[in-house]
Amino acid sequence: MADKPSVLFVCVHNAGRSQMAAAWLSHLAGDRVEVRSAGSAPADTLNPAAVEAMAEVGIDITGRCPTILTTEAVEASDVCVTMGCGDTCPVFPGKRYLDWPLPDPAGRGVEAVRPIRDEIRRRVEALLQELDPR
């Protein structure tokens, strides 16, 4: 792993779970970790309930855009965290792969997205402790 670990969060649409995870890690780690997110079939826009749920905790993700998953993004990452699309993520030797089975927030209201947001934070905090145990 490089001096600065790199994490890629992947979900199908890159509009909810992976965006929230990337935002949490960026928020909690600052510049100590390089953060990416992508989707195997990216949506056109972010999930409005995910945007609202993150705003409730003071994190603005409105400027983010769903991005297509590329081989280059996986190659450039030390850790790849999949959330419901693990079979589409390319596998390279020496990479660490985690699968976080979380409900898809697509089509759900903010009330249903809050527990997903909070579980993502819990998992991101644990990952950050492993990567940078300051």
GUGUMAR-841987 format. One record per residue: residue number from 0; residue in one letter; chain; x, y, z negated of N, C-alpha, C in turn. Coordinates in steps of 0.05 Angstrom, whole numbers, always signed. Example, Ala and Ser with C-alpha at 12.3 -4.5 7.8 and 13.67 -1.06 7.14 Angstrom:
2
- seq; type; mol; n_X; n_Y; n_Z; ca_X; ca_Y; ca_Z; c_X; c_Y; c_Z
- 0; A; A; +264; -114; -156; +246; -90; -156; +264; -66; -156 $
- 1; S; A; +257; -45; -142; +273; -21; -143; +258; +1; -157 $
# end
This chain:
134
- seq; type; mol; n_X; n_Y; n_Z; ca_X; ca_Y; ca_Z; c_X; c_Y; c_Z
- 0; M; A; +17; -24; +0; +0; +0; +0; +18; +25; +0 $
- 1; A; A; +10; +45; +15; +25; +69; +17; +24; +85; -10 $
- 2; D; A; +40; +106; -12; +40; +123; -36; +11; +132; -42 $
- 3; K; A; -4; +138; -22; -31; +147; -25; -49; +125; -13 $
- 4; P; A; -64; +111; -30; -81; +90; -19; -103; +101; -1 $
- 5; S; A; -112; +84; +17; -133; +92; +36; -156; +72; +35 $
- 6; V; A; -180; +83; +33; -204; +66; +31; -223; +73; +53 $
- 7; L; A; -234; +52; +66; -254; +55; +86; -280; +42; +76 $
- 8; F; A; -302; +57; +76; -328; +47; +69; -344; +43; +94 $
- 9; V; A; -356; +20; +97; -371; +12; +122; -398; +2; +115 $
- 10; C; A; -419; +14; +128; -445; +3; +128; -456; +5; +156 $
- 11; V; A; -479; -6; +161; -490; -8; +188; -493; +20; +201 $
- 12; H; A; -508; +37; +188; -514; +63; +201; -496; +86; +193 $
- 13; N; A; -479; +82; +173; -461; +103; +163; -477; +128; +157 $
- 14; A; A; -501; +124; +146; -518; +147; +141; -527; +148; +112 $
- 15; G; A; -521; +128; +96; -529; +127; +68; -508; +116; +50 $
- 16; R; A; -507; +90; +47; -489; +77; +27; -459; +85; +31 $
- 17; S; A; -449; +82; +55; -421; +87; +59; -414; +117; +57 $
- 18; Q; A; -433; +134; +64; -429; +163; +61; -429; +170; +31 $
- 19; M; A; -448; +159; +16; -448; +164; -13; -422; +154; -26 $
- 20; A; A; -413; +130; -19; -389; +119; -30; -364; +137; -24 $
- 21; A; A; -362; +145; +1; -340; +162; +9; -341; +189; -6 $
- 22; A; A; -365; +200; -9; -367; +225; -23; -360; +222; -53 $
- 23; W; A; -369; +200; -65; -361; +195; -93; -331; +193; -96 $
- 24; L; A; -318; +177; -78; -290; +173; -81; -275; +199; -77 $
- 25; S; A; -283; +214; -57; -270; +240; -52; -274; +259; -76 $
- 26; H; A; -297; +259; -87; -303; +276; -110; -287; +267; -135 $
- 27; L; A; -286; +241; -140; -273; +231; -164; -242; +230; -162 $
- 28; A; A; -232; +225; -138; -203; +221; -135; -189; +246; -125 $
- 29; G; A; -204; +265; -114; -191; +288; -102; -173; +280; -79 $
- 30; D; A; -148; +290; -79; -130; +283; -57; -112; +259; -63 $
- 31; R; A; -118; +244; -85; -102; +221; -92; -108; +196; -74 $
- 32; V; A; -130; +197; -60; -138; +174; -44; -148; +185; -17 $
- 33; E; A; -140; +172; +5; -150; +179; +31; -176; +164; +35 $
- 34; V; A; -197; +178; +43; -224; +166; +44; -235; +168; +73 $
- 35; R; A; -246; +145; +82; -259; +144; +108; -286; +130; +105 $
- 36; S; A; -304; +135; +124; -329; +119; +125; -336; +115; +154 $
- 37; A; A; -350; +94; +160; -358; +88; +187; -382; +68; +187 $
- 38; G; A; -394; +65; +210; -416; +47; +213; -414; +30; +238 $
- 39; S; A; -424; +5; +236; -423; -13; +259; -443; -4; +280 $
- 40; A; A; -464; +9; +272; -484; +20; +291; -493; +47; +280 $
- 41; P; A; -477; +68; +281; -483; +93; +268; -509; +106; +276 $
- 42; A; A; -522; +118; +257; -546; +133; +262; -539; +160; +274 $
- 43; D; A; -559; +175; +282; -555; +202; +293; -550; +222; +271 $
- 44; T; A; -562; +218; +247; -560; +237; +225; -559; +222; +199 $
- 45; L; A; -551; +236; +178; -551; +224; +151; -579; +219; +141 $
- 46; N; A; -582; +200; +123; -607; +194; +110; -614; +218; +92 $
- 47; P; A; -637; +232; +96; -643; +255; +79; -646; +249; +50 $
- 48; A; A; -655; +224; +43; -657; +217; +14; -629; +214; +2 $
- 49; A; A; -610; +204; +17; -582; +202; +7; -570; +230; +3 $
- 50; V; A; -576; +247; +22; -566; +275; +20; -578; +288; -6 $
- 51; E; A; -604; +284; -10; -617; +296; -33; -607; +284; -59 $
- 52; A; A; -603; +257; -60; -594; +243; -84; -566; +253; -91 $
- 53; M; A; -549; +257; -72; -521; +266; -77; -522; +296; -86 $
- 54; A; A; -539; +311; -75; -541; +340; -83; -550; +342; -112 $
- 55; E; A; -566; +323; -121; -575; +323; -149; -552; +321; -169 $
- 56; V; A; -530; +308; -160; -506; +305; -177; -484; +325; -169 $
- 57; G; A; -491; +345; -153; -473; +366; -146; -453; +360; -124 $
- 58; I; A; -460; +340; -107; -442; +333; -85; -457; +338; -59 $
- 59; D; A; -446; +355; -42; -459; +363; -17; -447; +346; +6 $
- 60; I; A; -464; +330; +18; -455; +314; +41; -468; +323; +67 $
- 61; T; A; -480; +346; +67; -494; +355; +91; -476; +359; +115 $
- 62; G; A; -451; +364; +111; -433; +369; +133; -421; +343; +145 $
- 63; R; A; -428; +321; +134; -417; +295; +144; -434; +285; +168 $
- 64; C; A; -422; +268; +185; -435; +257; +208; -430; +227; +208 $
- 65; P; A; -450; +211; +215; -445; +182; +219; -424; +178; +241 $
- 66; T; A; -406; +159; +236; -383; +154; +254; -382; +125; +261 $
- 67; I; A; -374; +118; +285; -371; +91; +294; -347; +77; +281 $
- 68; L; A; -350; +52; +273; -329; +36; +262; -309; +30; +285 $
- 69; T; A; -283; +35; +280; -263; +29; +300; -242; +10; +288 $
- 70; T; A; -229; -4; +305; -206; -21; +296; -185; -4; +283 $
- 71; E; A; -180; +20; +294; -159; +38; +284; -165; +46; +255 $
- 72; A; A; -191; +51; +249; -198; +59; +221; -192; +36; +201 $
- 73; V; A; -198; +12; +210; -192; -11; +192; -162; -14; +189 $
- 74; E; A; -148; -13; +211; -118; -16; +210; -105; +5; +192 $
- 75; A; A; -116; +29; +192; -104; +51; +176; -112; +50; +147 $
- 76; S; A; -129; +32; +139; -139; +31; +111; -127; +8; +96 $
- 77; D; A; -122; +13; +70; -112; -8; +52; -135; -26; +42 $
- 78; V; A; -158; -13; +37; -181; -27; +27; -205; -21; +45 $
- 79; C; A; -219; -42; +53; -244; -38; +69; -267; -49; +52 $
- 80; V; A; -286; -32; +46; -309; -39; +31; -334; -40; +49 $
- 81; T; A; -345; -64; +53; -368; -67; +70; -393; -67; +52 $
- 82; M; A; -415; -57; +64; -441; -56; +50; -463; -65; +68 $
- 83; G; A; -463; -90; +74; -484; -101; +91; -477; -105; +120 $
- 84; C; A; -451; -103; +127; -444; -108; +155; -416; -121; +156 $
- 85; G; A; -410; -137; +136; -383; -149; +134; -375; -165; +158 $
- 86; D; A; -394; -177; +172; -386; -194; +194; -377; -178; +218 $
- 87; T; A; -383; -152; +219; -374; -135; +242; -348; -120; +237 $
- 88; C; A; -338; -122; +213; -313; -108; +206; -289; -125; +214 $
- 89; P; A; -271; -114; +232; -248; -130; +240; -231; -137; +216 $
- 90; V; A; -219; -161; +216; -203; -170; +194; -174; -171; +203 $
- 91; F; A; -157; -158; +187; -128; -157; +192; -113; -168; +167 $
- 92; P; A; -92; -183; +171; -77; -193; +149; -66; -170; +133 $
- 93; G; A; -65; -173; +106; -53; -153; +89; -73; -132; +80 $
- 94; K; A; -97; -132; +90; -117; -113; +81; -134; -126; +59 $
- 95; R; A; -143; -109; +41; -161; -119; +20; -190; -113; +29 $
- 96; Y; A; -207; -133; +28; -235; -131; +36; -252; -136; +12 $
- 97; L; A; -271; -118; +8; -292; -121; -13; -319; -119; +0 $
- 98; D; A; -338; -134; -10; -365; -132; +0; -383; -124; -24 $
- 99; W; A; -396; -102; -21; -414; -92; -42; -443; -95; -31 $
- 100; P; A; -456; -117; -39; -484; -121; -30; -503; -101; -45 $
- 101; L; A; -509; -80; -31; -526; -59; -42; -550; -56; -24 $
- 102; P; A; -573; -49; -36; -597; -45; -19; -593; -22; +1 $
- 103; D; A; -604; -25; +24; -602; -4; +45; -622; +18; +38 $
- 104; P; A; -613; +43; +36; -632; +65; +29; -649; +74; +53 $
- 105; A; A; -644; +63; +77; -660; +72; +100; -690; +69; +95 $
- 106; G; A; -704; +90; +101; -733; +90; +98; -743; +92; +70 $
- 107; R; A; -726; +96; +50; -734; +98; +22; -733; +128; +14 $
- 108; G; A; -749; +134; -6; -749; +161; -18; -727; +164; -38 $
- 109; V; A; -723; +188; -46; -701; +194; -65; -703; +179; -91 $
- 110; E; A; -727; +173; -100; -731; +157; -125; -718; +130; -122 $
- 111; A; A; -720; +117; -99; -708; +91; -94; -678; +93; -89 $
- 112; V; A; -669; +116; -80; -640; +119; -73; -623; +125; -97 $
- 113; R; A; -635; +138; -117; -620; +145; -142; -606; +121; -154 $
- 114; P; A; -619; +98; -159; -605; +76; -171; -582; +65; -153 $
- 115; I; A; -586; +67; -127; -565; +58; -108; -541; +77; -111 $
- 116; R; A; -547; +103; -111; -526; +123; -115; -510; +118; -141 $
- 117; D; A; -525; +113; -162; -512; +109; -188; -495; +83; -189 $
- 118; E; A; -505; +62; -176; -489; +37; -174; -465; +41; -157 $
- 119; I; A; -467; +56; -136; -443; +62; -119; -423; +77; -136 $
- 120; R; A; -431; +96; -151; -412; +111; -168; -398; +92; -187 $
- 121; R; A; -413; +74; -200; -400; +55; -218; -379; +38; -204 $
- 122; R; A; -385; +29; -181; -366; +12; -166; -342; +29; -156 $
- 123; V; A; -347; +53; -148; -325; +71; -139; -307; +77; -162 $
- 124; E; A; -318; +82; -185; -301; +88; -209; -283; +64; -215 $
- 125; A; A; -294; +40; -214; -278; +16; -219; -256; +12; -198 $
- 126; L; A; -263; +17; -173; -243; +15; -151; -221; +36; -156 $
- 127; L; A; -229; +60; -163; -209; +81; -167; -190; +73; -190 $
- 128; Q; A; -200; +61; -210; -183; +52; -232; -162; +32; -223 $
- 129; E; A; -170; +15; -205; -151; -5; -193; -130; +8; -176 $
- 130; L; A; -139; +28; -160; -121; +41; -141; -102; +61; -154 $
- 131; D; A; -113; +76; -173; -98; +98; -185; -106; +100; -215 $
- 132; P; A; -94; +82; -231; -103; +80; -259; -94; +103; -278 $
- 133; R; A; -95; +127; -269; -87; +150; -286; -106; +154; -308 $
# end
